[in-house]
Amino acid sequence: MMLSSTKLHIFLSAFFGLVNLFIMPIDAFFHSTTSSNNRRLVKKALSSSDNSNIDPILELPILEARLAITEDGDDFEQLKERIDNAKTAAEFGVRRAQLQFYEAFGDGDYEAMERVWSKEHPISCIHPCQPRLEGYAAVMDSWKQILSISSAMSFENMDEDDSFHIEPARVQMEICGSTAIVSCVEMAGTGDGPPLEALNIYKREGGDWRMTMHMAAPVMSSSGF
């Protein structure tokens, strides 16, 4: 079966993006001479993948590569459904990580903040009008200081029914393989303070999304430009 140039490009891009996770040998694709052989290879790979412990989100490029060479039929529909489910799971997972970050921030909960951040990937953080911090120790030490101050202020100045919170607005999300990039505008407290433009980056780690970078800076007024 001859592949169109578009499908071949999609297949090769996905393959080289996650070559270490690729299940089917690449020569199996290029040396298949009939559509029945390709369908048989895809079905075999699907069966073995169903029983594997591969993170379904990390498997997305593999599934999309198979979809590019699969003809319409049961295999095609099964692949498409798995891809849709993995993309949905990825989006919900990133949104959950984002929520956990801002809840830990608002609650002044250092232990919860520790769980948000990655322990396997390099991390960095840029607080508003502050220099860049790199490394787990430096980043978490900064959060320990910030959260201890914010929790003390909340305890002294707020009623029992009130709580300090940060509401992210204008959220935009882009997920590419094992990396998720989320931009938003942070509105703190009652919204009277200046908004902050924020950028959060998450990576897959142990089946979850963990933060590897947070950056926030004041939104500059457009007046005077």
N, C-alpha and C positions, 0 to 999 in steps of 0.2 A: 504494500500500500504506500503510495507516494504522499508525503505530507506537504501541505501548502507552506510557503515561506513564512507566513504569519504564525501558523501553529508551531512550526519548527523553532522559530525565534522564541516564542513563549516557553516552549518545552526546555530549550537549552538555558534560558535565563533562570528558570526555576531550578533546574538541575544543578547548575554551578553555584547557586545561592546556598544550597544545603547539601553539598555532595557527600558530607559525612553521614547524613541521615538517609541517603538514597537507598532504597531497598532493592529495586530491580537493576541489574546490570545494564549499562547504557547500550552495550552492543546487542542486547536482546531486542532493543527497539529498532536499531538500524539494520539488523540482519533478518528481521521478519519480512517475509516476502508476500504474505497474504493477510487480509483483514482478519481472517479466522485465527491466525497465529497471534496477532496483536490482541484480539479480544481474550484469547486464552491466557496470555501473559498478564494482562490487566486484571483478569479475574483471579489469577493465582496470587498476584501482589496484594489485591484487596483482601483476600482471605487471610494471608499472613499478617497484614497490617492490622486487621481487626483484632488479632490476638496479641499484638505487641503492646508495650508500655510507652510508646512514643507519645510525647505531648501533642495533642491534636492541633494545637496552634502552630507549633514548630513544624508540623507535618504539612501545613497548608501549601507550600511551594511544590511539594511532592505530588499532592493530590491535584493541584492545578496543572502540573506537567502531564499527568496521566489523562486528565480531562481533555487536554489539547490534542491527544492522539486517539481518543476513544470515539467511536461512532455512536449515533443515537441508539438507545436501547436501555436494557436494565442496568448495565454497568455505568452508562452515562448518567442516568438519573440517580443512582446510588452515590456516585462521586459528587455530583452537584449538590445533593442533600448534605453530604458530609462537609463539603466546603462551606455551604451556607451556615451550618451549625457551628463550625469552628470559628467563622467570622463573627457570628453573634456572641459566642462565648468569649471571644477576645474583647469585643467592645464592652460587654457587661463586666468583665474582669478588670479592665482599665478604669471604668467608671467607679467600681467598688474601691480600687486602690486610691483613686482621687478622693473619694468620700472619706476613706479612713485617714488620709493625710490631713484633710481640713478639720475633721472631728478631733484628731489628736492635737492639732494646733489650737483649736478653739477651747478644748477642755484642759489645756495645759498638761496633757498626759505624756510624760516623757517615755514611759515604757511602750505605750502605743505608737509613739513616734519612732522608736527604735525598730519596731516590727515593720514599719512602712519602708524603711530604707534597705537597700541591697547590702549584703555582707559578702557577696562573691564578685561583684563588679566594682571597678573604680567609681567613686562618687565625688560630687562637687556641689557646692552651694554658694549662691550669691545673694545675701540679704540686701535689702534696699540701702543704697548709698554706701555699701561696704565692699571690701576687697573679696576676691574669690577665695573660697576655702576648698581644699582638696584633701581627700582621705577620710576614712571613717571616723577616726579619733577627733580630728579637727571639726568636722561637720557636726557630729553628735554633741561635742562639747558646746558648740554654739547654740544648739537647740536646747540643751539642758539649761543654759543661762536664760535664753529667751522665754522658755516655758515656765521657769520658776518665777520670773518677774511677772509674766502675764497672769499666772494663776494666783499670785499674791495680790495683784491689783484687782482681779475679779472678785476675790474673797472679801476685800476691804470695801470696795466701791459699789458692788451690785447687790440688788435684792435677791432673795431666794428664788423668785420666779424669773429672774433675768439670767442670761448667760452670754458670755463673749462668743461670738461666732464670726466665721469668715464665709461669705457667700460668693462662690465663683460664678461669674456671669460671662456671657459671650464665649462659651466653651467651644473650642475646635479641637478635633482629635484626628490624628493620622497614625495608623498602625501599619508597620512594615516588618513582616516576619516576627522576630523576637523583640522588637523595639516599638514603643508607643510614645508619640510626642503629643503633648496636650498644652494648648495655650488658653489662657483665660484672663479675665479681669477680676481681681480680688476686691470685694467690698467688705470692709471690716466693721464690726460692731453694729451700730444703728445706721451706718451708711453716711454719717456726717464727716468721717475722715476722708483723706484723699484716696482715690482708688489706685491699685497697683497692677501693673501689667506683669503677668507671671507666665513662666514657661516651665513645665514639668516633663521629665523624661523617665520612662519606666522600661525595665527589661524583664524578660521571663526568667524566673529563678525558682526551681523546685515546684513547677506547676502553678506559680502565682506571679503577679506583676509586682516588682519592687522598684522603688524610686532610685534613680542614679544621679539625677540632677534636679535642683530647684533654683530658679532665678526669679527675683521680683524687683521691680523698679517703679518709681512713681510715674503716673501717666502725666505727661507734660501738657499743659494747656495749649490750645491752638491759637489763642489770642496773641497778637504781636507778630505773627508770621504772615 
